[in-house]
């Protein structure tokens, strides 16, 4: 059944990339601004910002591949 997909793959690819970019930017800015304003951050905050950066990169890179290339070919 060609074309019967109920998903809008271009929108999902763009949304996933923007989610990843947002996580990356918020994590990086949070870490930079936190260190400038408060000096040393508590461990849980440093871990949270680091995880946001890593997840942002992963989501931003994987989402366009999955929703822009892989799933439309499999569908």
N, C-alpha and C positions, 0 to 999 in steps of 0.2 A: 504494500500500500504506500506508494510514493506520495509524499506531500500531506500525509495525514497527521503529521506531528502537531501536538498541542502546545509545544514550547516555542518561544521566540528566541532562537539561538543567538542572533546578533545582540539582542538586548541583554540576554543573560551573560554573554561574553563581556560586553561593555560594563555592565553592572558589577560583575566579578572583579574586573580590572580596577574599577573605581573604588570598590570596597578594599581591595588590597592596597591601592595607592593611599587611601585615606588612613588605613591602619598604620602603614609605614610612616606617613607624615605625622600623624598624631603621636606615635611612639617615639619618633626621633625628636620632635619638638618638645614633648613632655620630658624626655631625658635631658635635653639641652637646657630648657628653661628651668627645670627642677634643680639642676646643678648650679645654674647661675643665681637663682633666687635663694635657694636653701642650702647650698653647699653639698653636703652629703645626703643622699636620699636613703630612706629605710630600705631594707632588703626586698620587701615585697613590692615596693614601687619600682625599684630598679629592674626586678624580674618581670613585672607587668609591662613596662615600657620595652624591654628587650624582646619579650614574647610578641608584642604588637608589631615590632619591626620585622621579626623573622616571619611571622604569619602573614604580614602584609606583602612581603616579597614572594612568599610561596603562593599565596592566593592570586596575587597580581600576575605571576608568570604562568601558573597552571590553568587558571580559569579561561583565558582566551584559547588555549590549546584544546581544552576539553569541550567548551561550548562553541568554539568557532571552527574547529577542525574535526575532532574525533566524533562527537555525537551526530553532527549532520551527515557524516559519511556512513555511520552505522545505521542511522534512521532509515 
